[in-house]
Structure formats: structure tokens, C-alpha cells
């Protein structure tokens, strides 16, 4: 086992040949973003023995995907998929202290994505994205995108209005206004056994 989370990620990511690495270090937090051909991995640390958040998604021409795949201690397969929002995304379920059990759990989460990849489908209505579907290892996640207004000043009726809007857009009579963009994120590694850290 490696000595701490920073060394763990240095060793694990080196084998994946990232196209770029971005370091952000402040007085209170460290972060690393590793870029690959069509995806990224961001890790936020509070110190070398504590990870605050592990996040993956797609990246294209300077733009991150509108969703993110998060390591979550309380989610099935430790996997949570949610919209990228304005809100500060801190959750105690994302936090990992450095120990053998957490290393194994994170290995399983990352190796699943690194060896199998995932699929995304972005659905737009009249050119505006409103729904994203993500498939990871035959498990589907559906994200009904919140508008900027709903994120900024949420109202009690926003959830219901969003549900009705999605249902209406998905009706057959609107099929001419619907467009779909699909992306298959390719595996980064072929054999997980050789890449355990």
C-alpha cells in the first residue's frame, strides 16, 4: 500500500498517461485534475491523508460535462451521478481518509470506470439540453437538468415544473425538435490486475 492519497494518485494516474495535469494548491486545499482524451478526473484533498471529493466526467474543448460521476460512500457501487451545479459540492459521504478499506473501495470505483469506460447521451429540445443519461457498467443514471434560474433561486414549484417539462418534451409529437448526442468514453486501461496500487 502506498503512503498517502497523493502518492496513491501519482502512482495510479501515471500508468494512464494523462494528456495534462492541473495542480491547484491553496492554503486550505489541494486539488489535482487529470485530463485524458475525452474525460477528466479531479481529486480534492484537505491534506495528504484525506480526500474531500473524487469526480469524473467528460471534457471537450475547454468545457466540462454538465454531469459528474462522484465517489460516494453511501451509494450503490460507491457511484453517484449528478448535475454540475453552482452550489458548493461538499458532502461527508465523499470524504475518504487514507486506510486499507478506503483504498480498496476507491480502487474498485476507479478501476470500474478506467477499465470499462461509460456512455453518455445528451438530449436537447430545440437546441437546449434538458436531459442527460449516463450508463456505467450497465447501470443507468438520469439527470433532468435544472435551469440557471432554478439553481440560483429555487422555488417550491420548480421540481414539479421540471418533471412536467421533461414529460412534455419527450412526447412523440415533439420528436422533430429532439436531438441526441451520444459519447462512448473508452476504457483507459485494459487489465486492472496489473494496475493495482
Secondary structure, DSSP 8 states (H G I E B T S, - for coil): --SSHHHHHHHHHHTT--SEEEEEE-SS-EEEEEE-SSEEEEEEEEETTEEEEEEEEEEETTEE-SEEEEE-TTSGGGEEEEE--SS----GGG-EESSHHHHHHHHHHHHHHHHH-EEEEEEEETTEEEEEEEEETTEEEEEE---HHHHHS--TTHHHHHHHHHHHHTSGGGGGGEEEEEEEE--S-S-GGGG--
